[in-house]
Amino acid sequence: MKLFRSKSNAVLGVDIGTHSIKLVELAGSYANPRVIAWGVAPLPVGAFSENTIANSELISDALNGLIIKSGAKGESVAVSVSSSHAITKVLGMPVDISELEMEEQISIEALHFIPYPIDEVNIDFEVLGPSSNNDQENDVLLVACRRSIVDDYIDLIEDSELGLKYIDIDTYALERVYRSQNSLTANSDQPVALFDVGSSTSHLMVVDDERVLYSRHQNFGASQLIKLIRKEYGVSADEAEEILHSSQPPGDFLTAVQEPFVEMLRQEVSRALQFFYSSSAFSNIDSIVLSGSCCALNGLAADLEMKMRTKVTVLNPVANATVQMNRDAITRMAPGLSIAYGLSLRGLM
């Protein structure tokens, strides 16, 4: 029984990562969102294993503590699964097909490319709009995920005595935030590269004005930055986290830690883009937009821009939002809140 949580129509965007939980609660409208609660909580060791939930009780306890600490009031939750667990494909469907016929056709099509027994998979689809290749068809996005993974998230939210409203894909939430920021859209005919740096993996999405053109995961993340800090200063992982988020890092942090990490980041972004160029008709991009907690480091975007010779900005999900608490604090954390923000933003659409 919930004794102290008042009712609200807001949707809590909960980004459950392998290293921490991020929460954002929005109110208002999609065009004029208001941040009414937010927070970040670390996850204990053993909560995740190989990017999947290993101990839901540890995560549930951390989530409940974060909700209390943040003051969030919403009882409906939007969570995301990693895009590495999802299978997506755009299909062409006749424009005059009924929804029932579409469901039957999609189920048949899914058998051809889903590498699991169909009864072990959750399938959903969404009509994207008219196909650019055939005016008699609509493009339909099919998304499939192992049922066991989806069930883990359902059980987790139910154990936290919350209502699960949406299960999304993390990259879709990130794309939603990007498209809500008009100032980040391309100034040319070239696409934009979104590079999200997680704890242990990164994800490149290349997008144009309408859709995602390319998607790729890489084994590179903020853990490399933590390793650099630990090696340089001889500290524990927890102490390295404190240094990373400190407003006054050591005097040599820029040259000893940040500059080597920016070079590592440059190599990873360049490698990911080369894969995109080799598989598409493009040979250039308009700009790079970074996301992830470590991308909030002062000067990181400017340093990468100089190395890449391409405009680089950091995604700030709250740039167009009204913030009802300390704006400076959330602005410092904002790049790491992008997915949670995008999940809550879905509730305003």
C-alpha positions, 0 to 999 in steps of 0.5 A: 500500500502506498501511504505517502505517494500522492496521485499524478498523471505524470509518467516517470522516465526510469533509465535502468542502466548497468551502473546506475538508475536515472529518473526524470518526471515531467509535467506540462506538454510536449512543447512546454515540458516542466521538470518536477522531479529528477535524480540519479542513484548508483546500483550495487554490484550484482544488480546486472550481469552481461547487460541483463537484470541479475538481481531485481530486488537490488534494483527495486530497492534502489529505485524506491529509494530514488523515488523517495529522495527525488520527491517524484509523485507519478505512479506510471512508469516508462522504462527502456530495454537496451537496443542491443536486446531488440531486433528492429526492421522496417517493412513495406505494407500496402496502404489499404491493409487492415490492422488485423491483416497487418498483424498477421503479415508481420507475424509471418515476416518476423519468422524470417529474421527473428533468430528465436522461437516466435513464442519466446518473443514480444513483437510490436509495430508502428506505422511510420508513414508513406514509403519513399520507395513505393507510393502504394506502401507504408513503412512499418517499424517492427520491434522484437525483444525476447519475452524473458527480458521484457518480463524482467522489467515488468516484474521489477516495476510491479515489485516496486508497486508502480504501474508500467505504462511503456516499455521503450527502446533506449535509443528511441528515447534518445532520438525523441530528446534530440528531435525535441531540441530544434537548435540541434537539427542539421544546417545542411543536407548531411545527417547528424551523428548522435553518440551516446556514451554509456557505462561500458558501451556506446551507441552511434545513431545517424539520423536525418530529418525523419528517421534513423539511417544507421545504428551501431554499438561499440564496447567503449564507455565511461568505464574507460574514463574511470580507469584513467582516473584510478590509474592516475590518482591511485584511487578506488572506483568510488573515489574515481566517481567522486573526482569525475563529478567534482566541481573542483577536480585535481589541477592536472585532471585536464592534461592527465585524464581528460585529454587522453580520454578525448583522444580515445573518444575521437578514435571511437567516434571516427571508427563508428562513422567509418562503418557508416560511410562504408555502408551508405551513400554518405561521406560526411555528417553535419555535426556530432551530438554527444550524450552520456554523463561523462560528456558533461566534462567542461571543455570535452565537446570543444576538444573533440570538435577541434580533433574531429574538425566537425561541430560537436555539441552535448545533448542537454534534454532540459534546455527547453524545459522549465525546471522547478528546482536547482537548474544548475545542478540538473544542467550539470547532470543533464547529458546523463539524464537524456534517456530518462527524459526521453522516456518521460517525454513520451508520456506528454506526446 
